[in-house]
Amino acid sequence: LGVELWRTDGTSLGTEIVRDIYSGSASSHPSLLTRYQNRLVFDATISGTRRQVFISDGTSQGTFPACREVMCEQATGFEVIEQSLYMAARSEFGEELLVFP
């Protein structure tokens, strides 16, 4: 395992990997970790230099790409305002401001 997303309760027994996003010895280097509606939104490497936005409820099964119908990669920032998540990321249309209600 490389540098991946982990969760802990502060003890060694309560520390575990959430999901090995970039399998093998490579690292996904999760970054831009942001809390949104009781979940964690973050950017992670999925191959080479390609990064994708993920959302996680803290479980392996509940950690998945945030954008399913449109591509959202190379996020440069997240901001939560009231109940919406705003993200600057690249989509199939170029650099955009994407909003999750």
WOHU-V649215 format. One record per pair of residues at least 24 apart in sequence whose ideal C-beta (glycine too) atoms are under 7 Angstrom apart, sorted by sequence separation. I is the first residue (numbers start at 1). J is the second residue. If there is no record, write none. Layout:
BEGIN
i = <I | I>
j = <J | J>
END
This chain:
BEGIN
i = <2 | 3 | 4 | 22 | 2 | 3 | 5 | 21 | 41 | 3 | 72 | 43 | 21 | 53 | 53 | 41 | 18 | 18 | 18 | 19 | 18 | 32 | 19 | 34 | 36 | 41 | 18 | 32 | 32 | 34 | 36 | 5 | 7>
j = <26 | 27 | 28 | 46 | 27 | 28 | 30 | 46 | 66 | 29 | 98 | 75 | 54 | 87 | 89 | 78 | 56 | 58 | 59 | 60 | 60 | 75 | 63 | 78 | 80 | 85 | 63 | 77 | 78 | 80 | 85 | 56 | 58>
END
